[in-house]
Amino acid sequence: IQQQGFDATRCALSSSVRKMKGVVLVELPATPNDTPRTWQHSSWDDYGYMGAITTDEKGNAYTAPIPVVNVLDNPFSIINRIYKIDANTADMKLFSTLPIPDSTKPIVPFGVLGVYFDIHSNKLYASSVAGSTRDEENGVIYCIDPVSGKVIEELKGHDAMSLFVGGFTGEKRLYFGSARTSEIFSIELSKSGSFKGDVKTETTLEQLGPRGDDKARRIRFDKNGYMNITGVEFNFSLAANSEVAE
């Protein structure tokens, strides 16, 4: 970021810059009259449109492809993958290939929808809906080794969009928003980041917002312990041209 002459305190990686495919570095303006600046490494648009982005404590970023309008850039054969942007070289390369389910069924055209890096347990979590159909929920939440890219553990049977690791009163939980309903669920994690216990319902976005059936796209806790949720419209259909990728 500094090598490009950007102010790192005002920068973020985005996958939703209009008319730009892949991942883009965006520098927010210092004053209201300025316009945002953007920069893109030559490898950041090699793999089509991208969705969620997460970073580890070293500044490496992880993201996954998502189809927009059509599947020409992101065919199903490569949709269930995670890519890594190196913090030092900025080069984006394939990091992990998740299992590809049987594509003979009328499955949804999406793969990985959510990624989140937990620095405390040093684990990468990814949620995929690959293999789910309109009527069957076959999604999986993966716990991944950030060194090898191999899957350590799986939580099956959940189509999840957003992921977040947090907690209070000494209990650590993985929170995830359903891609099918407006509900937010959670499961306890061990100190090493393994799934522990049963999944429980935390809250719902039902009847909230302009549509009343929003899905949780982003989940975070603020410093006071309140859960902040960003809701979006999602029904497993490919986004229209006028909509952003994420």
N, C-alpha and C positions, 0 to 999 in steps of 0.2 A: 504493500500500500504506500509506504513512504517513498519507495523507488519511483513511483508514478507521480510524486509531488502532491499526493492527497493527504488530507488531515485525517488520521486514523480515528480520532475521537468523533468525527462526523460521518463515518463511513459504515456501510453495511452491504452484505451480499444479497442480491435480489434475483428472483426468477420470474418476476412479473412486470418487467419493464416493457412497455408497449413497443411492438415492432422489433424486439430484440430477442432472439432465441437463446435458450440456455441460461447461464448464470451471468450476472452483471454486477460489477462493483459500483455502488452509487455513493457519491459524496453529497450530503445535504448542504444547502447553501448556508453561508455564515450570516447573511442578512436576508430579509424577506424579498428584497429586490433582485437577488441573484437567482440563477437557475441551477438546478442540480447538475453535477458533472458525473459522467459515466466512463467506465473503462472495462474492457473485456479482453481476457487472455485468448489467444488464438485457439486454444483447446476447449474453451467453455461452451461453444456452440456445436461441437462435433457430434454430440449424442442427442440432438433434438431438444425439445422443451423439458424443463425441469420443474419439480414441485417444491416440497419442503426442503429446508436447509438447516443444518445444525453444525456446531463447531466444538472441537475439543479444547483442552486447556493450552495446547500448543499453537492453536490458530488454524489447524487443519479443518477443512470444511467437508461435510458429507451431504450428498443430495441424491435424488432418484428421479428418473424420467417420468413424465406424465403426458398422455396424449392430449392434444388440443385440436379441436375441429375434426381431425381424422387421425388415423394411426400410421400415416406414411412415414413420419419421422421416428415413431416409437411403436414398431410392430410388437405383437405379443411375445415373440421369441426373445426380446431383449428388455421387456417392460419390468421384469422382476430383478432388477439390478440396482446396486448402489455404487456411486462414483465418489472419488475422493479428490479434493483440491489440496495440493501440497502447500503448506504455509510458507515455505522458503522459495520454491520455484514457480508457484502458481499454476503448475501443470495439473490438469484434471485427467485422471485415469480410472479405469475400472477397479473397484475395490472388492466387491463381493457379489457373487451370483447366487441368488436365492433359488430354491427349488421351483421348477416350472411345472404347474399341474397339467392335467389332461385338457387339451384345447378342443377336443371333439364335441364337448358340451357347449351350449349357448352361454358361455361365460362373459362376464363384464370385461370391457376393454382396458381395465386399469390394473396396475400392479401395486408397487409401493406407494402409499399415500402419506405416511408419517415417518419421520426419523427424529431421534433425540439422543444426544450423548450425555451420559451421566458421569461427571468427572470424579465423583466420590468412589464409585465402584469400578471406574474405568471400563464401562461397557457402552456399546452402541445398541440402541433399540430401534427396530424398524417394524412397521405394520404394513402388511400386504393383503389385498383383497383378490389377488390372482387366484383363479379357481372358483370364485363365487359366481353364482348365477343370480338372475333376478329374484328367484325364490329361495335359494339356498345360501346360507351364510357359512362360507368355508374359509374365511380369512384367518391369518396367523400373525401373531406378534413374535418377532424374533429377538433373542438376546445374542449379540454378535461380539466376538473378540476383535478389538480395534487394531490388533497387530497382524493377525493372520487373515481376518475377514471371514473366518469360519463361524457357523452357527453353533452356539453353545447350548441353547435351550429354546423351546417353542411353547407358545400358549395358543392353542388351536381353538377354532370355532368363534372367532371375533373379528368382524369387519371394522377395523378402527381407522380413523382418519388422523386425529391429533394424539400426540404422546407427550407426557411430562412426568419427570421423576421429582418428587418432593415429599413434604410431610411435616409433621409437628408432633410434639409430645413424645419424641423419640422413635416414632414409627415412620418408616420409609415406605412409600407406595408409588406404584406406577399408575398414573391417571391416563385414561384414554377415552376419547370421544367416539361414539359410534358413527359409522358412515351410513347406517340404515335408519336410525332413529335420532331423536334429539337428546338422548341420554348420555351421561358421562359416568363411566365405571372406573374402578380401581382394583388393584391387587397388591398385596403386601410384598415387599422385596426383602431379601436377606441383606446383610452387610456386603456380601460379595456380588449382589445384584441378581440373584436367582429368584424366580417366582416362588411365592410362599402363600399357602392358604387358598381361599376361594375368592372369586371375583364378586364384588359387591357394587350396587348402584349408589352413586353419590348424589347426583342431582339431574335435572333435565332443563332443556331450553324450550320445551313444548309450550306453545301459546305465547312465546316471547318474540319481540322483534316484529318487523313488517310482514313476515310470512307465517310465523307461528310453528314452522317445522325446520328451523335452521339446524345444521350439524355443527358440532364444535370443531373449528379449524385450528384453533390455538388455545392452549391452556397454560396459565402461569399463576403463581402465587405472588402477591405483593409483600412488602415488608411487614404488614400488619396481619398476614395470614389469610387474607381474603383471596378467593379464587377468581381470577379474571379470565373470561372466556370470550373468544372471538367466534361468532357464528356466521356461517355462509350457507348459501343454497347449494344443495348437492343431491342428485338423484341417479348417479351412475351414468348420466348422459354426457357426451362430449361437449365441451364448452363451445359457445358460439364465438364467431370472429370478434365480436365487440367486447368479449370478456377477457380478463387477464388470466394467465396460466395458473396462478396459484389461488 
